[in-house]
Amino acid sequence: MGEREERVRQEIARIKQGGPPRGHERQQAAGKLFVRDRLRLFFDEPEPLVETGLFARNWDPELAADGVVTGAGHIDGRTVFFVASDYTVKAGSIGHLHARKFVRTQQAAIRARRPILYLIDSSGARIDETGGHHVDKDSVGEIFYQHSIMSGVVPQIGVLYGTCFAGTAYTPVFCDLLVMMRDSAMAIASPRMVEVAIGQKVTPQELGGAEMHARKSGSAHFVVDTEEEAAALVKQIFSYLPDHCETTPPVAPPRDPALDPTQIDDLIPQDPNRAYDVHRLIDALVDAGSFLEVRAQYAAELVTGFARLNGHVIGIVANQPAVRGGTIFPESADKGAEFVWFCDAFNIPLLYLVDTPGFMVGTAVEQNAILRRGRKFIFATACATVPRICVVVRKAYGAGIYAMSGPAYDPELTIALPSAEIAVMGPEAAVNAVYYNRLQAITDPEERRRVVEQLRAEYRAGYDIFRLAGELVVDALVPPSELRSVLIDTFEVYRTKRVELPYRKHGTIL
């Protein structure tokens, strides 16, 4: 081996060792893997298939690769680009060349039309180094510009391992899907900055911990306990996603559902106000073990997630009667809108399972922008051009069915089960609204009860599902045990669907 070649190999080996011993000690004390060991959990190769910018800042022995490993590799045989923080180098902080590697990897993912994975373990920007560089092209500020340009072009998946404050906390929330380690945190400012700015003393977990973001802000799509669990989950996520916006998700071998579809009718209570768990209905429809719920802890009155139906990927949007009666709140409107928007961007057909009394009412939700946030859900559904099927499982009252891709929103098929009820409002509210004065005039309680029951029965007769099917309000009235096969056949028929919306630069709602 020549002297020049030997020098290169020695330098590569030195850089791949990462930061100084104190950086490794800090990493080990936090119970976290070294970045190159972490990458091996995700990728098929023991070393990156392609690594770029390895020699960044090679003149400084303490800043190996300038604190970030970038490149591409294979995850279950599929090419994926990656940006992975090296916490052993100045706590993964972002310097000028670090940011340049980051941006160039994003640009490479766009050119190659491949997904990108961000493994984030950064304490923020190096204030002593970046200076004005944080606004430069090809530096820190451009990272978020590239996130924006990439959005909807290639999938962006993130895993957050540590505490991430200030500008670097934007990378996690720019990801299409974010996995947070349970002890990680992210916020627009650190606890110390919060105390200086507004005098509030708060811990990292209180300010921006994984549980808070999973339950309250909705910024975390998944929360895991170990690095191995994070890697397995990311591989599962990628199995549902295409490489880019102009192709389709991968197909898997079909599997029978976990629950026998003949049980569906028994799963749905006769009483429209009685709760049940929509997860059981999903288990009777989709391939066994294929449902991956997204944002399970946030706005749980709406269930969203990926699944396979006869091997093909679909997105599911389902009202959850077991939580708040399946009523749509401002948070669940946001959740639904963003999930629908993501599925439409990456050619994932949508199945809506409707069982809702509609949007929530009252001063609290009005102050929380139920109208403005509700319109986002309706807008996303109306503009989604992927194949869509609406199944009215039970109650579909008020404007809830608009957001849930009802007949007016041009789904490929509106299916009703025999338990379905479609009305402007439930019989209790309707009778009270229309006949309030008449009922108040009846002084005998027993007579009033009898009249109320009679009026409710008459109201129900107006939205009898057999009548609505006869009037073509719904396209099909299906025996519950046959629902899975009808869904499989319908999605297959419309798999090549093409819709051209009227020309515009973009809508103004989202």
Secondary structure as the mmCIF struct_conf table of DSSP 4:
data_model
#
loop_
_struct_conf.conf_type_id
_struct_conf.id
_struct_conf.beg_label_comp_id
_struct_conf.beg_label_asym_id
_struct_conf.beg_label_seq_id
_struct_conf.end_label_comp_id
_struct_conf.end_label_asym_id
_struct_conf.end_label_seq_id
HELX_RH_AL_P HELX_RH_AL_P1 GLU A 3 LYS A 16
TURN_TY1_P TURN_TY1_P1 GLN A 17 GLN A 17
BEND BEND1 GLY A 19 GLY A 19
HELX_RH_AL_P HELX_RH_AL_P2 PRO A 21 ALA A 29
TURN_TY1_P TURN_TY1_P2 ALA A 30 GLY A 31
HELX_RH_AL_P HELX_RH_AL_P3 VAL A 35 PHE A 42
BEND BEND2 ASP A 44 GLU A 47
BEND BEND3 LEU A 49 LEU A 49
STRN STRN1 VAL A 50 THR A 52
TURN_TY1_P TURN_TY1_P3 LEU A 54 TRP A 59
BEND BEND4 ASP A 60 ASP A 60
TURN_TY1_P TURN_TY1_P4 PRO A 61 GLU A 62
BEND BEND5 LEU A 63 LEU A 63
HELX_RH_3T_P HELX_RH_3T_P1 ALA A 64 GLY A 67
STRN STRN2 VAL A 68 ILE A 75
TURN_TY1_P TURN_TY1_P5 ASP A 76 GLY A 77
STRN STRN3 ARG A 78 SER A 85
TURN_TY1_P TURN_TY1_P6 TYR A 87 VAL A 89
HELX_RH_3T_P HELX_RH_3T_P2 LYS A 90 GLY A 92
STRN STRN4 ILE A 94 ILE A 94
HELX_RH_AL_P HELX_RH_AL_P4 HIS A 96 ALA A 112
TURN_TY1_P TURN_TY1_P7 ARG A 113 ARG A 113
STRN STRN5 ILE A 116 ILE A 120
STRN STRN6 ALA A 125 ALA A 125
HELX_RH_AL_P HELX_RH_AL_P5 ILE A 127 THR A 130
HELX_RH_3T_P HELX_RH_3T_P3 GLY A 131 VAL A 135
BEND BEND6 ASP A 136 ASP A 136
TURN_TY1_P TURN_TY1_P8 LYS A 137 ASP A 138
BEND BEND7 SER A 139 SER A 139
HELX_RH_AL_P HELX_RH_AL_P6 VAL A 140 MET A 150
TURN_TY1_P TURN_TY1_P9 SER A 151 VAL A 153
BEND BEND8 VAL A 154 VAL A 154
STRN STRN7 GLN A 156 LEU A 160
BEND BEND9 GLY A 162 GLY A 162
STRN STRN8 THR A 163 PHE A 165
HELX_RH_3T_P HELX_RH_3T_P4 ALA A 166 ALA A 169
HELX_RH_AL_P HELX_RH_AL_P7 TYR A 170 PHE A 174
BEND BEND10 CYS A 175 ASP A 176
STRN STRN9 LEU A 177 MET A 181
TURN_TY1_P TURN_TY1_P10 ARG A 182 ASP A 183
STRN STRN10 ALA A 185 ALA A 187
BEND BEND11 ILE A 188 ALA A 189
HELX_RH_AL_P HELX_RH_AL_P8 PRO A 191 ILE A 198
HELX_RH_AL_P HELX_RH_AL_P9 PRO A 204 GLY A 208
STRN STRN11 GLY A 209 GLY A 209
HELX_RH_AL_P HELX_RH_AL_P10 ALA A 210 MET A 212
HELX_RH_PI_P HELX_RH_PI_P1 HIS A 213 SER A 217
BEND BEND12 HIS A 221 HIS A 221
STRN STRN12 PHE A 222 VAL A 224
BEND BEND13 ASP A 225 THR A 226
HELX_RH_AL_P HELX_RH_AL_P11 GLU A 227 SER A 239
TURN_TY1_P TURN_TY1_P11 TYR A 240 TYR A 240
BEND BEND14 LEU A 241 LEU A 241
BEND BEND15 ASP A 243 HIS A 244
TURN_TY1_P TURN_TY1_P12 CYS A 245 GLU A 246
BEND BEND16 THR A 247 THR A 247
BEND BEND17 ALA A 258 LEU A 259
HELX_RH_3T_P HELX_RH_3T_P5 PRO A 261 GLN A 263
HELX_RH_AL_P HELX_RH_AL_P12 ILE A 264 LEU A 267
BEND BEND18 ILE A 268 ILE A 268
BEND BEND19 GLN A 270 ASP A 271
TURN_TY1_P TURN_TY1_P13 PRO A 272 ASN A 273
BEND BEND20 ARG A 274 ARG A 274
HELX_RH_AL_P HELX_RH_AL_P13 VAL A 278 ASP A 283
TURN_TY1_P TURN_TY1_P14 ALA A 284 LEU A 285
BEND BEND21 VAL A 286 VAL A 286
HELX_LH_PP_P HELX_LH_PP_P1 ASP A 287 ASP A 287
TURN_TY1_P TURN_TY1_P15 ALA A 288 GLY A 289
STRN STRN13 LEU A 292 VAL A 294
BEND BEND22 ARG A 295 ARG A 295
TURN_TY1_P TURN_TY1_P16 ALA A 296 GLN A 297
BEND BEND23 TYR A 298 ALA A 299
TURN_TY1_P TURN_TY1_P17 ALA A 300 GLU A 301
STRN STRN14 LEU A 302 LEU A 309
TURN_TY1_P TURN_TY1_P18 ASN A 310 GLY A 311
STRN STRN15 HIS A 312 ASN A 319
TURN_TY1_P TURN_TY1_P19 PRO A 321 VAL A 323
HELX_RH_3T_P HELX_RH_3T_P6 ARG A 324 GLY A 326
HELX_LH_PP_P HELX_LH_PP_P2 THR A 327 THR A 327
STRN STRN16 ILE A 328 ILE A 328
HELX_LH_PP_P HELX_LH_PP_P3 PHE A 329 PHE A 329
HELX_RH_AL_P HELX_RH_AL_P14 PRO A 330 ALA A 345
TURN_TY1_P TURN_TY1_P20 PHE A 346 ASN A 347
STRN STRN17 LEU A 350 THR A 356
STRN STRN18 PHE A 359 PHE A 359
BEND BEND24 GLY A 362 GLY A 362
HELX_RH_AL_P HELX_RH_AL_P15 THR A 363 GLN A 367
TURN_TY1_P TURN_TY1_P21 ASN A 368 ALA A 369
HELX_RH_AL_P HELX_RH_AL_P16 ILE A 370 CYS A 383
BEND BEND25 VAL A 386 VAL A 386
STRN STRN19 ARG A 388 TYR A 397
TURN_TY1_P TURN_TY1_P22 GLY A 398 ALA A 399
HELX_RH_AL_P HELX_RH_AL_P17 GLY A 400 ALA A 403
TURN_TY1_P TURN_TY1_P23 MET A 404 SER A 405
HELX_RH_3T_P HELX_RH_3T_P7 PRO A 407 TYR A 409
BEND BEND26 GLU A 412 GLU A 412
STRN STRN20 LEU A 413 ALA A 416
TURN_TY1_P TURN_TY1_P24 PRO A 418 SER A 419
STRN STRN21 GLU A 421 ALA A 423
BEND BEND27 VAL A 424 MET A 425
HELX_RH_AL_P HELX_RH_AL_P18 PRO A 427 VAL A 434
BEND BEND28 TYR A 435 TYR A 435
HELX_RH_AL_P HELX_RH_AL_P19 TYR A 436 GLN A 440
TURN_TY1_P TURN_TY1_P25 ALA A 441 ALA A 441
HELX_RH_AL_P HELX_RH_AL_P20 PRO A 445 GLY A 462
TURN_TY1_P TURN_TY1_P26 TYR A 463 TYR A 463
HELX_RH_AL_P HELX_RH_AL_P21 ILE A 465 GLY A 470
TURN_TY1_P TURN_TY1_P27 GLU A 471 LEU A 472
BEND BEND29 VAL A 473 ASP A 475
STRN STRN22 ALA A 476 LEU A 477
HELX_RH_3T_P HELX_RH_3T_P8 PRO A 480 GLU A 482
HELX_RH_AL_P HELX_RH_AL_P22 LEU A 483 VAL A 493
TURN_TY1_P TURN_TY1_P28 TYR A 494 THR A 496
HELX_LH_PP_P HELX_LH_PP_P4 LEU A 501 TYR A 503
BEND BEND30 LYS A 505 LYS A 505
BEND BEND31 THR A 508 THR A 508
#
